[in-house]
């Protein structure tokens, strides 16, 4: 068990418009993602199920067969291995949960996010 305080977690600046704070537990990764208006998360996929809850702002997710806009207070579930991208339609904060743990982030294999 561990108690974490978001204000105490260091910010990882991914690019000029995207940063994050991350907690890895035994089975899940929790990330608070900060996106400036116009920030783009390039198309990618991962083995992890992703649950994104918008705390602030709006994100447009693009999938192969659809587009989904997620507003503050809404939650989107993304299936494992489903290719997707995202664009911040306004300044946004998203809380992302991933299961299993994002081993690629732990290894530093997240170049698609770094710009």
Secondary structure, DSSP 8 states (H G I E B T S, - for coil): -----GGGS--EE-SSSEEEEEEE-SSEEEEEEEE-TT-EEEEE--SSEEEEEEEESEEEEEESS-EEEEETT-EEEE-TT--EEEEESSSEEEEEEEES--HHHHHT--GGG--
